[in-house]
Structure formats: C-alpha cells, structure tokens
Amino acid sequence: MPDIAPLPAVGEDARFLPHDELRGAPHVVVDGPRLPSTVLALSHWPEAGTPDAVAADTSALIVDRYLGLRHAGPPVGALTNNHFDEDGLLALWLLLERPGPADPARGLALAAAEAGDFRTWTDPWAARCALAAMAMAERPTTPFPAVLRALAPEADRDPAGAIYLALLPHVGRLLRDPERYERLWRPAWRRVEADMALLDAGDATIEEVDEVDVAVVRAPRPLDALAVHPRTARMRVLTATPDGGLVLEHRYETWVRYVSRPLAPRVDLTPLLPRLHALERRPGTWRFDGVRAMTPCLHLAGPDGRTTPSSLGAERLLAELATFLHEARAA
C-alpha cells in the first residue's frame, strides 16, 4: 500500500462533531460539502475536493478506499457532516469502527449506502438496511427519543448532528442483525415488493430509449425507485401513469462525482418549457427544477406545485425532448 503523504490520518480516538460545533477545528468532512476548516473530504459531493486516489461513487466506498491506504499526514480527531442520509451514516460508521475486509457488516454497509443514495441494489438486505436507517431518522418512525427531540418543531438548531450522534451507536447492530429491525424496514419494503410484482407481471413496464438516455416507466401509479433503478442504467426516468401524469426525473448519480462509468452531463431543460406550454391542452404550468437540484424533475404542475395530468403523452414528450437535446448538442 503506498504512502499518500497529503492525506491526513483519522486518529484512533476520532469522534463525530456536529458541523455547528466545530468552531474552526480541523476536521474530515464525510459525505458533504467542504467547510472552512476541512482538511480532508471523503465525499462524493461535487467540488468537495476529495482526493483522486480514493474517489468512488458513494461516500461509504470513498471511506473504504481511504482505509485501505497508509496515511502520512497529521492526525485529525474530528469528523463531521452537514446533512443526514444513509450514505453519510454508513460512511461515518465505517470510518469510526473500521470493520475488517472479511466482516460481512462492511460489505453490507457499502451495499446499503448505494441503495440509500442511488436506489440500486442486488442484495435485498442492503435495501432493507437503507430503509431502516432512514426510518430511524424520521419523526413518524424513529424509536429514538434523541431523534424526536432533534426533530421537534421547537428545536432551534440543525437536527443532522444530533441524529448522527443518536444513530451511530446502532449501525453495527443493524448491519449484523437487520431482521431485528423489521418493523422499521417492513412498511416501505412492502411497497417496493408490490411495485416489483407489477413489473414482473407486466402490469408496469420499463422501456429504455437510449438516444435520450431515458427509461420510460409506464405504470398504474408512480413506482418506488428501489423497484425501478436496479432494472435500468438510464439516468433519466420518465414515469407515465394512466391519468396523464408525466414526470421526467434526473437520477442522483448525475449530481454527485460519479466515477465508475461516464455519465452524460445534465442538460438544462428550462428552454424547453415554452414549447411544452404551447403544446399543452390541460391546465397547469410546465416546470423544471434546474440542473443544480439533486434530483431535478420536469413536470406539469398544478396551483399547489404538485404534478397534474398532461395532455401530451409520453411519446410526444419524448419526441420534444429528443429534438431539444439534438438542437442543444448542435448549438
């Protein structure tokens, strides 16, 4: 293993600190943006400054690669993140606990981080662990009083740090005995199973349109991404429902620094909106969230901002998208 001199060493006694308690202390940011006193980023966020030597698709895998190197830099004792999600939780756990390569919890942590961020998985336990981890952090489902206090309406600070502190001691037990946490993952997993059954029976379909990098999902209702994303490598997903609902979503992989394979860059679809408005025969406003959003959507919105049925149909929207992208490439 080579010495990577610029990389600081995470001390054996390193601990997590909420980002609003750093007070300028040097720290390692794990799965988040670079902060003013960051000395090392182990994050797939764009422009975080993660070293190329450890770059990977998820922050958990970045941490895993970092732990596989020797570090000649000065030790750092503080770890932080400014938001909560499954990848961040599992990446922090890996960096603090450092399970060995043969420990099944290590592999499951890496797979669950991918399921949490990208909704892709091959092992159903990875998806279930991701669902349980998120349920632990949400007010309606968490069993932890500290999380409830952090999420209380009267709380006056960012809850992410308190949630990490509450959940990090439980991650190892979740990974080593996920069945124990069935009441946390079962409700959401039941929906995923129902959506997969629709696809298996042909009552919902996925058609890939390579020239526009779109997977067209035709289904009686919007399907959970955990049922869809493992079945397609396309980075745009158009969901069409019988009521005329049309939602084109850019996947999260296109927002992060994704390195395992090249992905087509996002294209700002805002200039397409006037054309869609001219064609639309139903009430509503065509909207695009913008390329900087984590998972931006193109859809017809009603007065409340929610998706409302469109008159266009999937084929017409795809045709307009193809023409727009062709013109954008030619410009």
N, C-alpha and C positions, 0 to 999 in steps of 0.2 A: 504494500500500500504506500503510495507516495506521500511525502510531507507536502501539505498545502500551506505554505507559510502565511499567506494573508488571512486565512480563516481562523478566527478566534476559537478557543476551546470553551465549550459549555462545561462549567465546573460541576463536579460530582454533587455539590450541595446547591446547585441552581434551583431556583423556585420561580413560580409564576407570579407576576405582579400585574394587577390591572393597569391599563395604559394611563389612566388618570392618576395613578400613584407613583409613576416613575420619577417625577421631579428631576428630570435631566439625567438620571442614572444610565450608564451604558447598558445596552440590552440587546438581546436577539429577538427580532420580531418573527413570529411563526404564523404563516398564513394570513398576511395582512399587508397594508402599505408600510413603506419605510417611514419612520418617525424621526424627529430631530436628533435624538441621541441613539439611534440604531447603529450598532457596529457590525451586525450581520443579519441579513434577511434570508430566512429559509421559507420562501413564499413563492407561490406561482402567480401572485398578483402582477399585473403589468407594471413595469418601471419600478419594481421593488428593489432591483439591484442584486438579485440572487446570483451567486457565482455560477458560471457556466459549468464548472466541474460537478455540481450537484443538481443541475436543472432537471426537472421532471414535470409530469403533468399535474400531479397533486402535491400539495404541501407535505402530506404524510410521506410520500415517496421521496421528496427532496430531503426530509429529515433522515429517512432510512439511508439514503446515499451519503449524507453528511456523516452519519455514524459509522459508515464503512471506511472513512478516511482517518488518518492521523492529523492532528491539528497543532501547528507550531505557534499559533498566535496567542495573545494574552487571554487568560480565563475571564469569562463573563458569568455573572451569577444571576442575572435577571432575564426572564422570558416574558413576552407579552403578546397580546393581540388586541385589536380594537373592535372586533365583532365576533359573534358566536356562530359557528356552524360545525357540522360533523367533521369535516376535514381538519379544521383548526383544533378541535378537541382531540382527535386521534393523533395528529401530528405532535401536539404538546405532550400527550401521554407517551408517545414513542421516545421523545427527546428526554423526558424525565425518568422513565422507567427502563428504557433500553433493553427490551427483551431480546434474547439471543436468536440467531438465524433459524434455529430448529424449533423455537417456541411457536406453536400454532397461533397464539394470540397476535404475534407480529404479522403474519400473513393475513389474518382476518382483519386486523386494523387497516392494513393497506387496501384491501378489497372494499372494506366498508367506507373508507374515505372516498374512493372512486364512486361508489354507489350513492353516497351522500351528495357529492358535488355534481357529478355528471349523469347520475341515474342509470349507470351501466353496471352490469354485474353478470357473473356466471354462477356464483355460489349464492343460493337464496339466503344463507345465513349472513352474508355480507349486507344484503339489502335490509334484512330484519334488524341487524345491529344498527345500521344507519337510521332506520325508522325509530328504534328505541332511543337512540341518543338524542334525536330531535324531540321526541316526546318528553324526555327528561327535562328539556329546556323550555317547554311551552306551558303557559299558565293552566290551561284546562286539563293537562295530563300529567304534569310533574308530580312525583311523590315526595319531593324535597322541599321542606319549609324555607330553606335559604333561597331557593329559586323563586318561590312565591313572593318572598319579601322583596327580592330584586325586581320583580315584575309588577309589584303593587302600583296602583295608579298614583299613590302619594310618593313613591320613590323619586329622589331628586338627583340621581346620577345614572350614567350609562350602566345598564344591567350586565353587560357582557362579562366584565371581570368577575363579578360575584357568581355568575353562572359557572364560569370555568372553575373557580375555587370550589364550588359545591359539587361539581360533577367529576372532576379529575380523579378523586379517590375511588370512584365507582367504575371507571372504564375497564380496568383489568377484570373485574368480576363479570361485567357484561360480555367481554370478549371470550372469557373462558367458560361461561355458562349462559349463553344467550337464551336458552329455554326458560331460565328463571325469570326473565323479563318479558314473558309472552304477553302479559296484559298491556304492556307499553307498545309492542310492535304489532300485535294481532289485529286491531281495528283497521289500521292503514294497510296492512298486508292482505287482509280480506278483500279490500278494494282492488289491489294490484292483481290478486288471483282472479277476480271476476273479469277484469279487463284483459288479462292474458287469455282467459277462456273465450272471450269474444273473438280475439284474434285467431285462436286455434280453431274455432268453429267456422271461421269465415264470415261471421256476423260483423266483424270490423276488419278492415284491410289496410295494408301499407304498400303503397306504390312508390318506387324511387324514380325520380326524374333527374337524371344525372346532370343534364346540361344546365340546370339552375340549382343544383345541389339541394334538392327539396325531397323530403319524404312526405307524401300525401297520405294522411290518415283519414280514412272515411269510417265513421263510427256513429252509433246511435247517441253517443254522448262523448264529451272530451275524455280521453283516456289518461291515466296516470303515466307520467314519463318513465317510471320504473318498468312499466309494461311495454313501452314503445322504444325507448332508446337502445336497449340491448339488441333490437331487431333491425337497426339501420345505422349506417355510418354517415348518413347525410346530416349536415349541420344546420339545415333549415327544416322545420317541421310545420307543415300546413295541416291543420285539423279542420275537417269539413263535416258538419253534422246535418241531419235531415231538415232541421228547421231553418237552414240557410246560414248557420254560424260558420264563419271563416276566420281562423286565427293563424297567422304565419309567425312562428317564433324562431329566433336565433338561439341556438344552444349555448350553454355557459362555456363550453370548450373554446368557443371563438372569442371569449372575453379575456381569459387567462393567458399566460405564457405557456402555450401547449407545444410540447417538443417531440412527442413520439412519432408524429407524422405531420406533414404540411397540411394546413387548412386554408381554404380560400378566405381572404380577408372579408370582413363585413363591408357591405355597401349601404350607404345612407339612402333609405327608401323615401325620405321626405319629398324629393322632387316627383315621385310617382303619385303622390296624393291628389293633385289636381286632376289627373287623368282618371283616377278611380272615382272621384267625386262627379266628374262629368258622365261617367257610365252608370253610376248608382241610381236605382229607381226606388229605393226604400229610404225612409228617414234615418238620419244618423250622420256621423262625421268620421271619415276615414282618418286614422291616427297611426303614427309610427313613433315609438318611444325614443328613437335616436340610437346611434351606434355605441354610445358610451354606456348605455344601460347594460346591466349584467346579462339579462335575457330579454332583449327588446322584442316587442310584438308589433305587428301590423294587423289592424282590425278595424271594423266599423263599430263605432261606439255610440251608445245612446246618451241621453242627457246626464245619466248618472256615471258615465265613463265606462260602463260595462259593455261587453260585446253584445251587439244586437244583430239580428239576421240581415244578410245582404242579398241583393238580387243577382249578384254577379255569377256565383257558382265557382267551384274550384278550377274548372278548365279555363274560364275566362281570366280569372286572377292569375293563373299560371302563365297564360299567353301574354298578359300585360307585363308580368314580371320578367319573362324571357326577353321581350322586346326592350324593356327598360335596361336590363343588365347588358344586353348586346350593345345598346347605344352608349352606356356608361363605359364599357371597355373600349369602344371605338373613339371615344372623345379624347 
